[in-house]
Amino acid sequence: MKDKSEMLYLENQLCFPLYAASRLTTQIYTPLLDELGLTYPQYLVLLVLWQHGEMPVTEICNKLLLESNTVTPLLKRLEQKGIVNRRRSESDERSVIVSLTQEGSTLKEQALCIPEKIVASFSASNISEAEVIAFRGTLLKLMASHHPSPSRHSRYPRGKVSNN
């Protein structure tokens, strides 16, 4: 039986390899995104919009598991770059709707090569594409077990309204 204190060794923690892998992932994506003039968080926002089209800020936040005070500055910068438009909803002025501009839609075509390049970046290692896909599946299960889908549970408790 292991000494209980060994549970506090860095190599026995789940948090450290997840943290380190997250940082390494951002490092892998950064040069590819620099070519598009995007940061990694901006890319994540665009992935949501490319997939789902125009949507309220609250839905973007739900999909990215982020708060509006994190997403709103990203959207402002994307709007300044001419990649997205933001407008108040006609039916609910508290809600801000985000849509892609023509430039934002064009960026999607330029970004199509990114997933292939990411998979190719693992080819020099002993990690197969199947292992990367399985790992992603495991991470998605982990996320789902600790953060229920917004469609099943509202992000905001009853009576609270988002101010984005």
Secondary structure, DSSP 8 states (H G I E B T S, - for coil): ---GGGGGSGGG-SHHHHHHHHHHHHHHHHHHHHTTT--HHHHHHHHHHHHH-SEEHHHHHHHHT--HHHHHHHHHHHHHTTSEEEEE-SS-TT-EEEEE-HHHHHHHHHHTTHHHHHHHHTTTTT--HHHHHHHHHHHHHHHHHHS--TTTS-SS-TT-----
